[in-house]
């Protein structure tokens, strides 16, 4: 007899309510008292809107990433999709208050994001303090990689030739060439 399929769960619209999210996972026997995966082979799909409105959207994303790794190690799966609030947060982070051609929102993407419940603490936590020589943008909670680094100009001396950057330079900061960050699974 073939094994029975693993249970499938779906959750959405956590909106920064981290404690309530973990309580719901505990109630479904997917997380233990400490918030660690205990769902075995179960599958959990997160359908977006982890940030805004509540006090700890970035904490929710950190929990999802941690649970994804723990579920994978236990034979389960946690997958996550971006919702419109994550896209708005990333647009506010990337473009700030710059005017958006064809979009009548005062304050650009930042203004629109704020009016839809954006929490400044989420935006601040997406932008950790940097030091001289740091990458041009911070690591994203949605990506395993750090952003690109600023390319080093070629040397004008006769010493070693400059090596090309290992990652591409960033695109110009314009909403017309923004790339929607996507992730179909976490981990």
N, C-alpha and C positions, 0 to 999 in steps of 0.2 A: 504494500500500500504506500503511495507517495506521501511524503510529509505534508502536513497541513500548511497552508500559506501563513506567513507571519502576519500578525494583526497590523492593520493600517490605521493611522490616526492623522488628522489634519487640524491645524490651528492657524488662526490669522488674527490680525488687528490687536496685537498685544499693546501697541502704542505706549511703550515705556513703562508698563506696569509689571515690573520684574517679579516682585513678590507674588502677585496674583498668578503670573505665568507659571512660576515654579510650584505654587499650590495646585494648579490645574494638572501639571505633570505628575505630581505626587498622587493626586486623586485618581489618575489613570494608571497608576503603578508604572510610570515610565521614569520617574526620578525618586531617589531615596530621600531620607530626611535631610541630608546634606546637599541635595540638589544634583547628585551624580546619577548618571544613567543606570537604571536597573531594569530596563525593558527588554533585555535579552535580544531576540531576533526581531522585535517589533520595528515597524517603520513609522516614522513621524515626518510629515511634510508641513513645513511652515510656509504660509502663503502670502507673506509680506506684511507691511505696516508694523514694524517693530519699534519705530521711533515716533516722536512727537506726542504731545498731549500729556504724557505721564512723566514721572521723574527720572527714569533711567533707561532710555532707549539704547544707548551704547552698551549698557550692562546686559540688556536682553540679547543683543547681537553676540556679545562675548559668551553668554550662556549657551546660545545656539551652537556656536563654533566648538565650545568645549564638549557639549553633549554629542555633537556629530562625531568627534574623535572617539569618545567613550563608546558610543553606539557601534561604530565600525569595529572597535576592538572586541565587542561582545557579540558580533555577528548581526547587529541591527543596522538601521540607517536613519539618519536625520538629514533631510534635504531642505533647502530653503530657496525661495524665490524673492526677488525684489518687488516691493509694492511701490505705489506712487509716492508714499511719504519718504522712502529711502532715496528715490530719484530726486525728489524736491530738496532733501537735505544735501545730497551731493551737488546739486546745481547751486544751492546757496553757498556751499563751501567753495566751489570752483569759480563761480562768477560773481558772488557777492551782490552788491547793489548796482552793478553796471546796468544801464538801460538795455532792454531786450527789444530789438526791432520787431514790430508787429504785435507786441504783447503789452497791453495797457495796465501794467501793475506797478504802482509806485514802489521804488526801492528794488527794482529788478527781481531776480530769483529769490534773494534774501527776503525782500518784502513779502512776496507771495508765500514763501515757506512759513514766515512768521505768522501770517494771517490764517494759515491752515493748522496752527497749533505747534509750530516749530519751537523747540526748547533750546535756548542758547547753550545750556550745558552740553547737550548732544553735539552741537556744532563745535564748541570749545574742545571737547574730548576727541573730536575727529581731527583736531589740529594741535598736536602736542607741541610743547616748546621745542625749538630747534636751536642748534648751535652752529657756528660758522663751519662751513664744509658739509653740512647735512644735506640730504637730498632735497630737491625743490619742493616736494610735497610729502606729507607723512604717509606711513603705511595706512592702508584702508582696512577697516574691519572686515571688508568683503573680499579681500584679496590675500593670497599667500605671499605676494611679492611686495616689495617696496616700490615706490614710484621711481621714475627715471632720475638720474642725476644730471646736473648741469654739465654739458659737454665742456671739456677742457680745450681751449684754443690751441692750435698747433704751435709748437715751439719755433721760435725764430733763430735759435742757436743751432750750432752744428752737432748738438748732443743727440741722444736717441730720438727717433721720430715719435711723435705723440701717437698713442694707441687710440683707436676709435672707441667711443663710449660703448659699453656693453649693452645698454638699452637705448631706445630712441629718445630724442629730445621731446619735450612736451609740445602738443599742438598750441597754436595761438589761443589765448583766452577769449574765445568768442563763442556765444551760444550756437552759432550756425554750424560749428564743426565739433560740437560736443559728442562724445561717444557715451552711449548708455552703458554703464557698468552692469555686467550680468553675472549671475552665478546660479547654476542649476542645482548645485549641491554644495554643502559646506564640508570642509575637511579636505 
